[in-house]
Amino acid sequence: MNFPTPLSTGHLRRRTGRVTGALLSAGLLSAGLVATASPALADEVPPGRKIIVHTVRPGDTATELAVKYHAWTNELISLNHLGSTAALTVGDRIRIPVVRSAASDDSTPTKPASKKPRKTGHHTDPSREQVRNVITDTARRHGVNPHLALAVAWQESGWQMHHVSSARAIGAMQVLPTTGEWMSLYAGRSLALRNTQDNVLAGVLLLDLLGDQTSSRRHQVGAYYQGLGAVREHGLFDETHSYVRNVMAIKRRLESGGTP
């Protein structure tokens, strides 16, 4: 089967314009909201940051923690002297330079998610609980493991709809407009990616398709991040291995009744 351009060129670039093998091998790329460049120097706390101390848990990576706490990945790496591999050791206490504009937001993981929709400008964002419910219901309807869909969405956006990356990936499932157009063919109608139900549907349909076209759960998740064509041609990149580990660790926590 021939796949349209969005997957063959790699879903990997959709969020922050990640484009070079050097960044991939260094493991410095970010996911979801987090950008890939910032001027922080080692030991220097950048202006406008609030330091939060986090004890590393199994499955944690620099990228996942930066997404979760609204920090810049390479600032976190630099501040904690993690080196080019950005390796974390379970039990270590690391400093996370949270962007102050996000520190008081109800999406910060040290605070409980609000059950009320949040207003942003003229728009009303659904709460994390609402997004979670939509993901669970949509995944069940389409035969996709709900915990898997929830884990991918948490890794991508923390179950938040207002995220739009510099590469124009949108919403809770971080779907590119071109991928959304493609998934519209499977949905049988046009999908509006800024609508929660449609955004989730696009991501779930993509996961379902990748499940059919890959031989393992790891490759299914990796292809969501890296692109099916790139996975088939190159296998999983180093950054993709990290992404897959994060998603699978989140999935296990959800399956055991825990939080992401």
Summary of the structure (lengths in Angstrom):
residues: 260
radius of gyration: 17.3
end to end distance: 35.3
largest distance: 52.7
contacts: 850
relative contact order: 0.16
helix: 47%
strand: 9%
